[in-house]
Amino acid sequence: MRNVDRSLPIALFICVLAIAAQASAFSAGISSNSFGSLGCNTCHSGGSTPRVKLTGPTTVAPDSTSEYTLRIQVTGSQTKGGLNVAATDGTLAVGGSAANGTRTIDGANGLTEITHAGAKTSSGGFVTFSFLWTAPSVPTSITMTGWGNAVDGDATSAGDKAAFAALTVAVGAAPPPSVCDAAPLAGCRQPTAAGASTFQLKNNDLDNKDALAWTWNKGAATALSDFGDPVNGTTSYTLCIYDESAGVPNAVMTLTAPPGGECSGKPCWAAKTKGFLYKDNSLTNDGLRQLQVTAGAAGKARIVVKGKGERLPLPVPVGLSLFDQDTAVIVQLVTSDGMCWEADFSAPAKRNDSQQFNDKSD
């Protein structure tokens, strides 16, 4: 989010605590006042260090409510976890797709926190919690920091271990309405050959290594004028990604490249002989790094979209996968002028797990 006031930092502390009967551990959670700079490791020790990842929107509007997820990759006998969430600003609430086992608790500075109501058992090697956070009404840049503790549930604080994760969120002016409709647009241009489009999404343990790549090769005939004018005009581009569940599509990712503007001190857009190129190494807009559209006759048109880093609006995983893909993942590039290009990826994918989706189009 551009032009944000960074004078109001926020820290969000997330700590997963084991079930234990002794005074140093709590089966129903504690507030962040009860641990120091070591987080959950203040009390818990002796286990293997887990991988912990905090995910959710990294650009939000003031007063908006968003879902965030803390995922702990557990190992060996460390198969359970709990939750504590504290925020120095905004409002926390129980909710989201993995909110079971959470509750509210009075925390620091009179603010409500979220903790666990009891141990939560891992599924597929992960303990996953979700919660809701409502942004403050003042534009700012906030930091979320997370402690995740993988525990063995043996009623002691031994054999457990915590790890740290962080996420930066920009709170700014309300973004323009998304051009992604609730359902995919009809009549979009498709590749002229099976397997000509590829889509890869990586959900790395390090958020700055998250990555997206969509290529649309051997495309249907597209004239240069179909691309509008993103350099000097008002044409914006949005990548809309839909995930079908039981055949019903849901928009789960939206990445927008606005017209004009500067990226790292240079124009974001450049006109090419047969199309346009958007390039932003600072990843300002939804993590978009490159968007290139090339006109051509049938089988010659081409589109490449690449994204990277913390600002990629990754979808909330569906079970152990990034997408449900029942029966397809649908990727569309849509302009504000109403033009669109599409590729469909029907199940099964080459790979679809919690860390990566990789497939070729129908």
C-alpha positions, 0 to 999 in steps of 0.5 A: 500500500502506497503513502502509508503513515508508518508512525504507529507500529504494531506487534502481534505475538503468537505463542503455542503452549502445551497441555501441562499440569504444572505452573509453567504451562497452561492447558487453556492458554495464557496472555502474552504478559506471561512470557518474555523475549523468548516467547514460549521457550521461556517455559518450554524446551528440549524438543525439536524446533518446528517450522512456523509460518504466519500468513494473511493479507499484507495490504488492507484498508482501515477498519477492514477485517481479515483472516490470518493463519498460524501454521506449525509444522510438527515432528516426531512426538511433538504432535499438539499445540495451542495458541496465544495471539496479542495485538497492540492495535486493532481488534482480535476475534475468534474466527476463520477457517481453522478457528476451532479450539480458540477462545478470547482472553484478557491481555496486555493494556486492556486488549483482548487476546486469543488463546487456545481452549485446549490442545489441538492435534496435528493433521498431516504434520501441521497444527493450524489456527486461524483468527480474525484481525480488524485493522485500525482506522488510522493508516499505518504499517504494522508488524505481526510476529508469531511464536509457534510451539510444537508440543508432545502433550505429556503434561510437562513443558519438556520435549517442546520447542517454539519458533518465531515468524513475522509478517508486515501489513500495510494499512492504508486508504481503501483499495479500489474495488476488485475487477475479479467477479465472484465467478470467472468471466465467460468468453475469455481467450484460451490457449490454442493447445493443451498444456500450453499454459503453466501455473506455479505457486510456492508457499515457502516457510520464508515469506520473502521466498513465496512465488507465483508464475503463470505463463499463457503460451500459444494463445488465441489471436490477440491484437495490440489494441486489445491490451488497451493503454496501461502506459499513458491511459487508464487500463489496469490489469488484474490476475484473478485466480479461482478455486473450484470446490464441488464445481463451484468457483471461488475467487481466492487470489487477486493481484492488480497492476494499476496503470502508469505509476513509478516502480523503483524510480522508473515507469512501471509500464513500458510499451513494446513492439507487440505489447506491454511490459510491467516491471516492479522489483520492489513488489509494491502491488500485491507482490507483482514483479513482472507482467508482459503481454504480447499480441499475435495471431492464433498460437502466437499470443503470449502472457507472462505473470510473475510475483514474489515475496511477502505481499503475494496474497496467498490463499488459505490452504484447503486441508493439506493443499493450496487449492481444492481443485474440485474440479479445477483451478481457473486463472484469468487475466482481466483488464479494466477495459473488459478484455480477458485471457484464461487457462483452466487447470483440471484435477489432478495437478502435477503437484498440489500440497501445502507448499506448492501448486504446479500444473499444466492447462487443459 
